[in-house]
Amino acid sequence: MDVLVFLIPVSLFLGGLGLAAFFWALGSRQFDDPEGDSRRILTDDYDDAPKR
């Protein structure tokens, strides 16, 4: 049970670090292409055939 004294703060710190990284990614506008994939799939620019 003594190990929980160390594991709980470490897990809270790592969770906060992950949350901070997520908010940093939102703030740096890395998720700003909501229309790109929906339009890219409809074009014939990409060929699925293997390259020779």
Secondary structure, DSSP 4 states (H G I P E B T S, - for coil): -TTHHHHHHHHHHHHHHHHHHHHHHHHTTTT--TTHHHHHTTSS-S--SPP-
